[in-house]
Amino acid sequence: MSDAPIANLSISIVCFNSARTMPALVDSIRGLAGQVIAVDSGSTDTTVATLEAAGATVIHQPWLGYVKQKQFALDQCSGDWILHLDADEPVSPQLAASIRSAIAKNDPAIGGYEVNRKVIYAGKVLEHAWQPEWRLRLVRKGAANWAGFDPHDKLELIDPTRHRVERLRGTLLHDTMPSMGEFLQRQAKHAATAAESLAKTGKTTSPMKLITSPTGALFKQLILRSAWRDGWRGWAAAGASSAAAMMKHLALLERTRCQEMNSGSDPDA
C-alpha cells in the first residue's frame, strides 16, 4: 500500500498550549493526510509553530467549549473522510495502516470507524485500566457531528439507519497523564465544567453519590477492567478515576444546593 498522503483524508485537531504533546502527534500523522486542520484557542507556547512547521493549517478561534470547538474544527475540513485527534493523541503505526485500508475500501455503508484509545502513564501504555475505550474518530464527511456535554464530548452518527460503524485495528495513544498531580488538577477543572453542564440540563446528585460513585469507579477499574494488572500504574489510574468521580459529584452537589439556598429552599435549613 502506498505511503503517499491520503488526498481525501482531513485531520482535525483542537489545541491550546500543547507543546508537550504536539511533536509526537505531528510525527505520528506525518504523510498520512492530504489536509491537517488545527483549531487553536490562543496558545502562547510553541504549539502553533510546531503545527505550521509540519504543514498544518492553523485556524485561530477563541474557545467555544468542548463540543462547539470540535464541531467548528470538523466543519473546516474538506476531505471525504475526517479523522479527529486531540492534541495529546498520537496515532500508532498499526492504526495509521488501518486508516489507509479503510479509506481505500471506502465502503458506502460505513459512516465511521471507532478506534481503541490507551492511556500512557509514567512512560508505559496501560493495557487494562480504562480498557477497552472505543471512540468514534474516523468519520465520513457529513455523516457525523459532535454531541454530548462539556467536557464529555463525543462524535456520533447523524443517521445510524443510513450508515453503520466498524472498528479499526491499532491504538490511539492518549498521553494525558504527565503526572498524577497534573492529571488531578485537570480533572478538577473538568468536574466544574461537567457540573455546570449537568446543572443546565436539570441533573442533580446527592451526598450518597459521594460514597457510591467513587467506590463504583474504583471497583470498575481495579476489578472489572483488571487495572491491577498494570502494576502500580494501574492502581494509581484506578484511584484517579475514583477521585475524578468524587470531584464531579462534589461540584454538582455544591452547585445544586447553592441554587436551592438562593431560591429559598435550602434542604438543610
N, C-alpha and C positions, 0 to 999 in steps of 0.2 A: 504494500500500500504506500502511496506517495506521502512524503513528509512535507509537501508544499502546504501553505496555509489554506484552510477551507474557505473558499471565496464566499460562500453563502452562510457562514457562521459569524455571528456577532457575540462578543463577550461583554457583559455589563458588570461594572464594579462600582460600588458605593464606598467612599473612603473619607477619612478625616484623621490627619496626623498618624498615618500608618507606616512610618518609616521603618519600624522594627520588622514588620512582616512583608512589606511590599516587594523587596528584592526577590524573595523566594517565590512569591506569587507570579511576578512577571517572568521569572526564569522558567517556571513550570508551564506557562502558556505561550512561550516564545515560538513563533512559527505555526501556531495552531489555528488561528482565526484570521479572516480577512478584515475584520473590524474589531477594535477594542475601544469601548466607550467607558470612561471613568467619570463619575459624577462626584466632585469633591466639594465639601461644605465649609471650606476655609482653612485648609491645612497651612501650618506655619513651619513645618519641618521639610524634609526632602521628599515627601510623598509625591508631589506633582512632578518634580524634576525626574524622579525615577520612572514614573509612568511615561512622561514625554520622551525620555531617552530610549524607552522601549517601543516607541511608535504609537502609543495610545493617544486617542483624542480625549482631552480633559475638558469637561464642562463644569463651570463653577456655578453651584446652586446652593443658596442658603438652606439650612436644614429644614425639611418639611415634616419630619417624623419618619419612623422606620418604614411603614407601609408606603406612604406617599413618595418618599425619596427613591425607594427601589422601583416603584411604578414609573416615576419620572425617568429613571435610567433605562428601564425596559422600553419605554416609548421612544427613546432616542436611537434605538438600534434598528438597522435597516435589513439585517440578514434574514434569510428564510428560517434560520434556527438561531436561538439565543441561549447562551449559557450564562447564568448569573453566578458570580463569585463574590463572597465577602472579602474584605481586604486581608483577612488572615486565613485564607483557604487555598493553599496551593494544590494543584492537580497532580495526582500520581501518574507516572508514565503509562501504567495499565489503563487508567481511566481515560487518558488522552487518546489512547489507541481505540478504546471502546467508543468514544465520541466520534472518531473518524469513521468507524464501521457503521454506526447508527445513522449518521448523516448520509453516508454513501448509499445505504439501503433505502432511506427516505420512504419508509412505509407510510402511505397516506392515512392509514387507520390509527397511527400513533401520534398523539398530540404532545407527548413529553416523556422524559425519562427521569427516574429517580436515581440518585447516587447515594452511596453509604458514606457518611461522614464520621471520621475517627479523630478524637482529640489527641493532641500532642501535649504531654506534660513532663517537665523536667527531663527533656531530651529523649523521650520514649513515646511511641504511639500506644495508646490504651486500647487493648484488644477486647475488653469486656465491659468496662464502665461505659454507660450510655449506649451500649450496642444491642441491636443494630439501630442506626439512626438514619433512616431513609428520608431524603429530601428531594422534592421535585426541583430540578435546577436546569435541565436542558429542555427547552420547550420550542414548539413550532410557533413562529410569529403569528399573533392574533388568536392563538389557542388558549392562552393563559393570562391571568392577571395576579397581582399581589393582593392578598387579603389578610385576615387575622386582625390582631390588635397590637398596638405598640407595647412592648418591644418584640412581641411574639408574632412576627410576620410570617407569611407562608405563600408560596406560589401555588395556585390551583387552576385546574382546567375550567374554562368558561362554560363549556358544554360537554360534560362527561359522556353523554349519549352519542356524541359525534366522534369523539376520539378516546383512545384508551392510553393508559400509562404503563410503561415497562421499565425494567431496571437494567442498569449498566454495571459491568464488571469494573473493578478498580476502586480506588479510595479517594475521596475528597478529604484532605487533611485539614484539621482545624487547630491552628496554632493560637489558641485563645487563652492559654494559662501560662504566661511568662513566669508568674509566681503565684502562690496561693493568696498572698495579700492583695495583689493587683486584681486577681480574679474576683475576690470577695468585694472589693471596692466597686468593681463594675456591676456585680450582682446587686449591690445596694442601690445603685442608680437605676438599674433595671426594675427593681422592686418598686421604687417610687413611680416609675413610668407605668408599670403594669397596674398598680393600684389606681392611678388616675384614669387609665383606660377602662378598667373594670367598673369603677365607680360611675363612670359616664353611662354605662350600659345597665346600671342598677344592681350590679353584683355586690354582695356583701360577704362578710366572713364572721367568725365567732371566736371567742377565746379558746374553745375546744380545738379549733383548727390549728392553733399554735402548738398543740401537742400531737395531733393525729397526722397533720400534713408533713412536718419534718420527719417524724418517725416513719411514715409511709415511704417517703423519698429515700431514706437511708436503707430501709428494707428492700425496696425495689432495686437499688443499685448493688448492694452487697450480696443479696441472696438471689433475686430473680435474674439480675444481669451478671452475677458472679464477679463483681468488681474486685473481690478479694484476690482473684487470680492474677490481677495486675500488680500484686505486691503492695508496698506501702503507698504507691501512687494511686492504686485503686481505692484504698481505704480513705485517702485524702480526697479523692474525687467524690466518693460517696458522702463524705462529711460535708463537702462544699455544696453538693446537691441538697442535702438536708438544710444547711444554713440558708441557701437561696430560697427554699420553700418557706422557712420561718420568716425571712425578711419580707417576702411578698405579703404574707398574711398579716404581719405586724403593720406594714404600711397601709394595707387596705382596712384593717381594723381601726387604726388611728383615724384614717380619713373618714370612714363612715360614722364613727362615734362622734367625731368633732362636728360633722354635719348635723347629727341628731341634737347635739347640745346647742348649736346655733339656731336650730329650728324650735328649741324649747321642749324637746322630748328626750332628754338625757335618760337612758335606761338605768343609770346608777345613781341618779339624783335622789 
